[in-house]
């Protein structure tokens, strides 16, 4: 997370403009003048039908927005939860492959327990111990929606709200949401803007910005479930993963960090390209706690400076598709799909055990309760501003 301190006058103007834009766009979606074609050949996958996402939820209109670059890479994003629904990239043969796990209609995202497929997560990504934290001498209580702990913003969070959407052009989508003071127990009116951009270099860039009128905590991320061999292609254990981190956060039995330790000589060492499944069955207490990998990695380079750093590289063993993740965040959560149980019918197939993985760029879990971790506090007059880039190639 990068905090950019701006002059108060500039911040006020920016905030007024953003709030004004939210008010003007509330309840309706703006799209580019030119419709983006999603036509594919008979040998390629297709994006979900836009009509399947045009519903009214909580009195606001949902939709599906298509980003497309000159290489025919396509991203389908819904403003319900700011979710990546589909991500079509060419494999080593040039065939378009949908590497994002999700549903082909908005209703499936609204039903039952939140799967977080593709979602924008907030106000706080990951866990907060016992749903409590102190800020400026006051204790705040949040929902405990993950055992004894708070997870991914609470019972509703940012993943189950309808964002105001503006499609700037074929490659850019802006989503805005104003989270009211004490929503889900968090202090302050938080104005959040998430911008998805698909470049001609086959990069999906996600920029997060937020301002508040009261001191609060913020830790935004994206929760796309990936299978680089394509949705419905089987498990992800043969994917090769490299994480640019020599340390990680071990956890207790409820998955709350207990500190920072080296990855060397542990199953958590992905400093060199390694198959996800190579050591996932090792007799290791941390793997037992997470039922596999569900841990935050402390990225090399930490939180110093504003430069983008390479966080992780993953390659699909069947497709040859490689995803590089660069970020300004100090950490990345690696989740190996350990709690996927085949309970959902996806666009293709079901969400069977370990048929997808997540790599969520973030600040560390439970940071508000652990002073040694990089701060997630945001104050009035500050701007939360952080970017993560997913770059795709194949060979």
N, C-alpha and C positions, 0 to 999 in steps of 0.2 A: 504494500500500500504506500503510495506516495502522497504526502500532504504538500500541496502547493499553497503557500501563504500569499494571498493577494491583498492589495490595498482594500480597506473596507468599502470605500466608495465604489470601486470596480466590482467588488463582490455583490454589493447591494443592487447595482444596476443589472448584473448578470442574473441574480436571483429573481429580480422583478420581471425581467424579460422571460425567464424560464417559467415562472408561475403564471405569467400572463398567457404564455403559449399553451400551458397545460389547461388553463381555464377555457381558452378558445377551442381547444381540440377535444375537451372532455366529452366522452360518449360517441365520438366519431373518429374514423380513421382517415388519414390522408395518404393517398398512394400516388406514385409517379403517373404522369399523363400517359405514358406508353406502357401497355401491358407486356409483361415479360413472358415469352413463350417457354413452355415446359415440355415441348414436343421432343421425344426421344425415339431412337430406332427400335425395332422389334427385339434387338438383343440387349437393350439397356433398360434399367429400372426407370420408373416414372415417379414424380412427386405426387403426394396426396392431392386430392381434389380440393380446390380452394373453398368450394361451397360447404364442405364438411366442417369448416372452421368458422363459418359465418353465422354466429349465434349471439344471443343476448344473455349475458351472465352478469348478475349483480347490477342490472340496469345499464350495462355498457356493452358495446359491440365488439365481438372478437372477430379476428380475420387471420388469414394466412398470407404472409408476405414473401415474395420470391426475390432472392438476390442471384445474379448471374454475371459471370465474367466472360472475357473473349475466348476462354478455353473450354467453355460450356460447363465449368464447375458451377454448381448451384446449391444454394442454401435456402431451405424453407423454414421460416420462423413465425410463430404465432405470438400475438400480444397477450394471450392467456398465459401468464407466468413468465413471459419473455423467453419462451422455449424454442430451442433448435429442434425442429421436428424431423427434418431430413437434411443430409449433407451428401451431395453426389459429387464424387471425384473419380477420375479415371484410374484404373488399375494398370498393371504392367503391360497389358495387351491393348490398353486404350478404352476398355469397356467401363462405362460409368457404373459405380458401385455406391450404394447407400451405406455409409459407415456410421450413421447415427441411429441409435435404437429409439423407437417411439411408436406412437399410434397414428392411424390415418384419419382420425376425427377428434374434435375437441372434447366430446362427451367422455371418452375414455380417460382423458387427463383429469376430469373433474370427479370421477367416481372412486369411491373407496379410499384407502390410505394413499397418501401422496407418494408416487414412485420417484419423483424428482427428475424423471427423464427429460434431459435437455434444458432444465429450468435455470432461470436467474435466481440465485439464492441470496436472501437478505432478511432482516438487517444483518444477521450474523451467520455466516457460513460455518458449518461444523458445530461442535458441541461446547456447551457451557455447563460446568459442573453444578448439578443440583438446581439448575435454573436460577441461579442467584449471582449477583455481582454488586460491588460497591463502586460508586462514582461520586467524587466530591463529597464524601462522608455520608452519602445516602445509599441504602441498600435497595436494589430493584429485584423483583421476583418475576420470572418468566415461566411459560408453560414447560412442564417436564413431559415432553412428547417422545422421548427415547429412553425408556427405563426411568432411571432417576434423574436424567439429564435433559437439557434443552438442546434441540437439534435444528439447524437450518432455518432459524427465524420463528419457529413455533408452530402452532396448530394450523395456521394459514400461511403466514410468511409471504414473501414476494412471489413464491412459486404458484400461488393460487389467487392472485389478483389480476385484474385486467388493466394492462398498461395503456396509456395513450400512445398512439403510434403515428409516425410520420415517415413515409418512404421518400427519402430525399431524391434518389435516382435508382437506377437498376442495381447499384452496388452498395447502397447505404440505407440502413434503417435506424431511426432514432426512436427509443422507447423512454417515456417519462412516467414517474409515479411519485405522488406525495404521500408519504407515510405519516399519519397524524401522531401528535404527541401522545405517548403511552399506548400506541398500537402494539399489541402483543407484549406489552409491559416495558417497551423501550422509551426513554425520554426524548423529547424534542420532535418538532415537525421536520422530517427529513425529506428533502427534495432530491430525487435520484434520477439520473439520466444514463441510459445504457445505449451505446452506439455500436451496431454491428456493421462492419465493412468487409466486403469481399473484393480483394484486389486482383489485378491481372497476373500477379505473381503466385496465384493460388494460395493466398493467405486469407484466413478468416480472422479479422481483428475485432476484439471486444474491448471497448473503452468504458470505464465506469467513472461517473462523477456524482458527487453528493455534497450538499450543504445542509446545515442544521441551524435552528434558532436556540438550541439548548445543548449543553454538553451531552454527548451520547457516545455509543460505540458502533462501529461499522466494520463489516468484513464481507464484502461482496464477492461472489464467484459464479461460475457457470458449471452446471452439473450434467453435461452431456455424457451419456453412456456410449462408448465407442466399441465397434468391432471392425477393424480395418480390413478384414476379409469380407465384410458385408453382413448386414443384418440377416439372421437365419442361417449363417454358415457354420455354426457350431461354437465350441468354446474358444477362449482367447489364450489358452495356455501355451500355444506355440508362437505367439507374438514375441518379438524380441524387444526388450525394453532397456533403455539407458537413462538413469536419473543423475543429474549433475549435483550430487550431494554426498558428502562424506559423513553426515550426521542425520539423525532422525529423532522423532519423539516416541520413545516407548510409552506404553499406556497401561492403565490398570484394567481390571476386568470389565469396567463399564466404558472403556475406550477414552478415558480422560488422560492426557499426558502427565507423565511423572517426572519429566526432565528432558535432557538432551544427551544422547549417547552416540558413539561412533558406529557406523554400519559395518566396519571391517570385521571379518570373520563371523558374520551373521548372515542369515538368509535375506537380510534387507539391503545387502550390498549390490546395487545396480550401477556402480560406477563404470563398469564395462558392459557392453551389450550382452544381455542374458535373457533366455526364455523365461516368460512369466511363470511357467509351471515347473521350472527346473528345481526349485527348492520349496515350493509352496506346501509340500507335505512333510517337510522336516519336523522333527520333534523339537518344537521351540515354543516357549510359553507365549511369546508375543503373537505368533501365528495362531495359537489356540485361542487367545483372547479375541482376535479379529476374525476367526474362522478363515484365515488367509490374510492377505494384505489389506489393511484399512488404517494407514498410518500417514502422518505428516512428515515430509522430508525437509530438512533445513538446507536450502539451496546455497551452493557455493557462491559467494559474493554477497550473501545476506541481504540486508536492507540498505546497504551503502550506495549513495549516489542515485541517479535517475536513469541509468543506462539499462536497456533491455538485456537480459541474460538468458542463455539457453538453460531451460529447466529440465526438459526430457525429450527423448527421441524414441518413437515406437514404430515398428515395421510389422505389417501383416505377413505371416509366413506363406500364405496362399496367394494373396493379391499382389504382393510386392509394394503396396502402398505404405509410404512412410509419413509420419506426422511429427514435425518438430514444434515444440512449445517454447516460446520465449515470453518472458514476463518481467514486470517490475516488482512483483510480490516476493517476499522472503521465503515462502514455503509452497509446497505442492503436496496435496493429499493423493496418495495412490490407493485406489480401491479396486480389488480384483473380482468384483461381482459375487461376493461370497453369500449374499442373502437373496440372490435371485432364485426363485423357486418355480418358475414356469406357470405362474398364476395369471399371466396377462397375454392376450393375443396381440401381437405387434403387427406392424405393416407386413412383415414377413416372419412367420414362425412365432415362437414364444420366448419369453425371457427365462430360459433355462439356466441352471447353475453355471456361473462363470462364463456366460456367453457375451459378456461385455465388461469393460473396465472404465474407470474414471480417473482423470488426472486433473484435480481442481486446484488452480493457483489461488493462494490465500495467505492471510496471516495465520498464526498457529491456533489450534483449538484451545479453548479456555484461557485465551490471553488476558481477558479482564481480571482473572483471578491469579495470574502468574506474572508478577512484576518483572521477572527476568526475560520474558518474551517481548518481542517488538510490540509497541502499543497499538491498540485499535481505537483509541479515543479520538473523537472529532469534536472540535469546539466551534462555536459561532465565530465567523470571520475566517475560518479555514475552508479549503476545498479538498475533499477526498478525490483523488484523480489517479487512476491506475489502468494500465493497458496490458492485455495478454494477446499474443498472436499465435495462431495455429497455421503452420505452413505445410502444404501437402505436395508430395512428389511420388513417383513410382518408377521402379526398374526391376 
